[in-house]
Amino acid sequence: MNTGSESSALQRARDLALQLRGRARYAAGHAPARVALLVFAAATLVFTGLLMLPVASANGTRTALPDALFTAVSAVTVTGLTTVDTAEHWSMFGQVVILVAIQTGALGVVTIALLLAMMVTRKLGVSSRVFAKESIGADGIGSVGRLLRVVVTTTFIIEGVLALLLVPAFIASGESFGLGLWHGVFYAISAFGNAGFTPHAGGLAVFADNPFVLMPIAIGVFVGSFGFPVFLNLIRAKWTRHKWTLHTKLTLITTTVLFGLGALAWAGFEWNNPDTVGNEPWGQKIGHALFASTMLRSGGFSLVDMESSTATTMLLSDALMFVGGGSASTAGGIKVTTLAVLFLAIVAEAKGTRHTNTLGRRLPDGTLRLAISVVFLGATLVFVAAALLTVVSDAKLDRILFEVISAFATCGLSVGISAEVGAFGKFVLSALMLMGRVGPIVLASALAVRQRRELYTLPVERPIIG
């Protein structure tokens, strides 16, 4: 009797395992966006559990759930916002956990979800391939696997080069070989991942006069904001510009324009501010402006106290953070191509042209609708989160809005709100970071997968706009 009962229990376990495997295959093949969300949620829970272990804190005590969850979400979404000081609160084990979480986020939600889908199904369904095409720029149905290899390889190569530049710089600054190696690797991954986490107490301000540390970090953040579709296109076409895709051209042009305008505006607004760079020589002011313009688009590292910036600079920062970096990159925000498409549509409407044309190409109407959807989603998330934080915080609206946009855009710059809003506010910001990281990707891919051809047309009638 016991043997029969054990056999029956084993059979039920096998049936359950097969059923779960079947559901996983179906989800991986037909609902990749949902898989991406589940992967990020699962990773967040795992890293939260690890950070709550007593060994993860410097004093050997258990970290409270709101702080552990906030840090895990911030690391996985490569944001950089913190409620506790990374250098002082976490032990070496805790910092390693944070670094692994950052690397997980740097590889990207789409990459991880598709890798898991390939492991489960041994192949990708049509929906998963469309998801990959819309999310990370696969040119063809058969190129997804190769593209994933390029994504992973490119990430590790760039991080390795940054580490080779940073390790000697930290050692030359007076750190031991072991500490310099750890900091070099940490900043290399954090910079390319646009994470903004720093293992130094007080952040990068201690290296404000060290270009050998700041330049590799700034370059890593800038390159990381391009996105993997741009990397893949540049690898194929190299410097043959007529082979560059429209996405590559729009990303590089818009990124360069935003970088230049952001640096000029930041320098102009902060030039005479004694609380930031007003007392620095002009060369240092220009360096600070270039560094700040790079970080305001999702980098998260800072050389000055953002709370001491002028109100105009904070407003400029809100705008740059909301835009973010390139699509399928380690940066957040609505993405530079979204801004470019909206700008081109406005120009086309002002000219009275029927189609939106640029750089010898015509943009499909669906692209404009998708850009509007992404912007509306981002604005809605920011509005709701800001409204919720006003309930639990007495801070001024400009400070709350700065922190909320930084969380949505996974930027990581802070004016100190994250540590002041209590458990409820930390949960709100954690949810916002997660939705800001995966929301635009999931929305774009979901709309692309669900596109279908209509077999009829309705009469045209234009409502009054404006």
N, C-alpha and C positions, 0 to 999 in steps of 0.2 A: 504493500500500500504506500509506504513512504517513497519507494522508488518511482511508482506511478505519479505521485504528487510532484516529486522533483522533476520528472520528465515533462509533466504538464506545465510547471512553472518556467522551465527552460524554453519550452516551445512558445509560451506567451511572451517571454523576453525577446526571443528571436523575431517573433511577429511584430512586436513593438519596434524593435530596431529597424526591421525592414520598412515598416510604415514611416518611421521618422526619416529614414534615408530617402524614401520615395518623395516625401514632402520636401525634403531639402533639395532634391534634384529638380523638382517642379519649380520651387521658388527661385533656385539659381538660374533656371532656364527661362522662366516666364516673368519673374518679378525681381530683377536685379537691383532696382532701387531700394526695395524693401530689404534685400540682403545687405546692402550697403549700410542702411540704418541700423540693422541688427548687429552688424560687425562692429560699428562704432560704439553702440550701446554695450555690447559684451566686453569690448576692450576697456571701456570706461569702468565697468564694474570690477573687472580683474585688477586694474591698477588702483582703484579706490581701496579694495581689500588689502593690497600690498602696502599702500601708504598708511593704512590704519594699524599695521603691525607696530608694536613698541620698538622693534629694531630699526624702523624707518625714521624715527625722530632722534634728534641729537641728545635729548635728555632721557631717552628710553621709556617714555610714556606713550600711551595710545593717543593718536591724533583724533580729534572730534570728526564725526562724519561730514558735517558741512565743509570743513577745511580740506579734508582728504578728497572728497568728491570734487570740490571746486578745483583743486590742484590737478587731479587726474583728468578732468574734462579740459582744463586749460592746456595740459600737456598733449593730450591726444588730438585736440583740435589745433595744435600749434599756435596757441594764442599768446600766452605769457603773462596773463593777469594772475596775481597771487593774493592770497589773504594772509599768508605768513611769509617771512623772509626765507628765501630758498637756501641761502648760505648758512643762516643761523638756526633755523628750525629743523631742517632735515639732516640726517646722518649721511654717511657715504652711501649706505644701502638705499636710503630714500632718494638721494640724488641720482643714483644709477637707475632706479625705477622710473624716475621722471625722464631721464635721458632716453630710456627704451620706449617710453610712451611718446616722446617727441619724434623719435625715429619712425615709430608706427604711423603717426600722423603725417610725417614728411613723405612717406611712401604713398599716402593718399587713400582715402576711403574707397575710391573706385578700384585702384590697383589691388587692394587687399580683398575686396569683395569678389572681384573677378578671379583672382588667384584661388580663393576658396571654392568658387563655382567650378573652376576647371579641375580642382582636386576631387570634388564630389561627383561631377558629371562626366569627367574625362573630355568633355567638349562643351562649347558654348552654344546655347540656343540663339535663335534669331533676335529675340528681345535683348539678351545679354550683349550680343554683338552690336546692336543699335545703341544700347546703353554705353558701350565702350567707345563707339564712334562719336557720339554726341558729347561724351564726358572727357575723354583723353585723346581724341583726335585720330582714331584709327582710320586710315584712308580707305581701307577695303575690308570686306567681311573676313578675309583670310589673314589679315595682318594683326589681329588682336594679340595672339600669343607672342609674336615677335615684338610688338609694341610694349607689352608688359616687361619683357626682358630688357628692352631699351630703357624703360622707366627706372627699373631697379638698378641696372648697371650705371646709368647716368647719375643717379642719386649718390651712389657710393663713390664714384670717381670724383665728383665735385667735392663731396665732403672730405675725401682723402686729400685732395689738393689743398683745401682750406686748412686742414689739420697740419699739413706739412709747413704751411706758412705761419700758422699761429703758435705751434709748439716752441720753435726757437724764439719767437717774440716774447712769450711768457717767461721762458728760461732766462732770456737776456734782461728781463725786468726785475730779476732777483729771486724768482721762484725756483724750487728744486726741480730736478729732472722729472720726478714722478708727478709732482703737482702741476708742472708745466705741461706734461703730456696729458693729464686728465683735463685741465682747463682748455687745452688746444682742441681735443676731441669734442668736449662738451660744446664749446662755442662754434665749432665747425658744423655740428649737427643742428644746433639751435639757430645758427645764422641761415643756413640753406633752407631749413624748415620754416624760416620766418617766425620762430617761436618766441624769442625775446626773453627766455629764461637766462638768468645769470647766476653762477655759483659764487660770485664775489659779494661780500657785504657792501651795500651801497651801490651795487651795479657797476657799470662801465665808467662811472665818473672818475674813478681812480686812474683810469688810462686816458683821460681827456687830452693829454699832451703826447700820447704815444701813437703815432700814425701806423706803426708796424702792427699794432693790435687792431686799431679801428678800421684801417683800409680793407684788410681781408674780410672782416665781419660785414662791412658795408657792401663789398662786392658780392659776398655770399648771399646777402639778403636781396640785392638788386637782381642777381642772376636767378635766384630761386623764385622771384616773382614773375618770370617770363612764362613758365608753364611748360609741361612736357610736350604738347603739340608743337611748340616753337622749337624746342630742342630737336625733335625728330625731323622737322622740316629743314633745319639748318644743317643737321648731320647729312641729310640726303643731298641738299642743294649747295651746301657750303656757302660760298660768297657769290654764287650766281643768282643775282637778285630777281631776274625774270622767272626763276623757278620757285621763288618764295610764294607761299600761299597768301591769300588775302588776310587770313587770320594772323599769320606771322607779321605781315606788314602793319596791320592795324595795331597789334600788340606792341611792336617795337616803337612805332611812331607815337602812339598815345602815351606809352610809358616814358619815353624821352621827354615829351612835352610836359607831362605832369611833373616829372623830376625837376626840369629846369624852372618852370613856373613856381613850383613849390619852394625851391631853394631861394629864388628871388623874393618871393612874398615873405617867407620866414625871416630872411635877413632884414628885410625892410621893417617888419613889425617888431622885431626883437633887437634891432641894432643898438638902441639907446636904453634898453630895459636893464637896469642895474641888478635885477634879481636873477637874470639869466646870463647874457653875454655882453651887457652894456659896458662892463669894465675890462673886457678882453681886448687885446690888439686886433687890428682889422683882419689879419690873416687867420686868427683863431675864430673870429666871427664867421668868416666865409666857410671855414672847415665845419663849424657847428651847423651852419645852414645846409650844407650839402649832406651832412650826416643825418640831420633831422628830416630833410625831404625824403631821403631813402627810407627811413624808419616809419614815417607817417603813413606809408602805403602798405603796412602790415608787418614791418620788421619788429617793432616793439622795444628795441633798445633805446636808451635815452642817456644823454650826457648832462641834461639840466632837469630841474624839477618842473614837470609839466604844469603843476598847479601855480607856479610863479609866472607863467606865460601871460601875455596880454589877452584880453577877451577876443580880440581880432585873430590872434594866433590860434586860439582854441577853436574858433569858428572855422578857420582854414583847416585845422587838423581834422575836425569833424568831416569836412567835405572830402579830404584826401583819404581818410580811413574808410569812409563809406564806399568809395570807388574801389579801393584795394588794388590787387595785381592782376596778372593774366589768368585766363581760364585754365582749369586743370593744373594750377600751380600750387605751391605751398602757401600762397597768400590768400587772403579772404576778400570780403567785400562783394559788391555786385559785379566786379571785374571791369577791366579797362575796355574790352571789346564791347561790352554793354553800353558804356558811356559813349564810345565812338559811334555805335550804330544809332543811338538816340540823337547825337549831334548831327550826324549825316542826314537823318530823317528830317530834322528841323530845318537844315539848310535846303533840302529838296523841297520841303513845303514852302519855304520862303521864296524859292525860285519859281514855284508853281509847276515843277516837273512831275510827271506821273510816277516815275520810278525813282528809287534811291540808288544812285550810282556813285562809285568811288574806285579810283585806281584801276580803271578799265574793267570793272566788274559791276553787275547789278545785284543788289541785295534782295532776296525774296521777302515778300510781305510777312511770311511766317517768322522770319528772324526778328523783325521789328516787334511783332506781337510778343515774342518770347522775351525780348529785352524789356518791354514794358512790364511783363509779368514778374520778371526777376526784381526790377526796381520796386514794384508795388509790394512784393513779398518782403523785401528788405525794409522798406519804410514802415510797413505794418508791424513787423517784429520789433523794430526800434521804438515805435510809438507805444506798443503794448508794454514792453519791458520798462520803458521810462515812466509810464503811468503807474505801474506797480511799485517801482522804487520810490516814487514820490510819497507813497503811503507809509513806507517804513524808514524814510530818511528825511532829515531836516535840511539837507544840503541844497544849494542853489541848483536851479534847473540846468544851467550851463555845465556844471560839474557832473550832474547825473547823466545828461545827454552825452557828454564826452565819454564817460565810462561805458555807457550802453552801446554806443557806436563802436567803441574799441572792442567790446565783447562780440558784437555781431560780426564785425569785420575780422575777427581773430587777429587783431593788431597787437594788443598787449600793453600799450601805453596807458598809464593810470594817473588819476589825480587823488587816489586814496579812498575812493568810494567803496571798493570791493571789500575792504576790511571793516567798514563802518555800518553796513546795511543789515547785519544780523543774519541768522540762519535762513530766513525766508528770502532775503535779498540775494544771498549766495546761491540758493537753489534757482532763483529767477535768472541770474547771470549765467549759471552753469547751463541751464536749458537754452539760453540765448546763444551761448558759444557753440553748443552742439548743433542747433538749428541753423546758425549762421554758417557753419562749416559745411554741412551736408544739404541744407535746404535748397540753395540755388542749383546745386548739381542734380539733386533728385527731381526738382521741378522741371529743369530743362530736359533731362533724359526722359522723364515720365511723359511730358508733352510730345517729345519726339517719337517715342514708342507708340503713342496713341493716335498719331496722325493717320487720317484715312481720307480717301478721295470721296467727295460728295458727288452723287449722281444727278443732282438737280441744282438749280440756281433760283434764288428769290428775287423779286423786284428790288431795285436799288433805291434807297431813300436816305438822304444825308441829314442827320439832326444838326441843330445849331450848336457850334462849339465856341466857347469863349464869350 
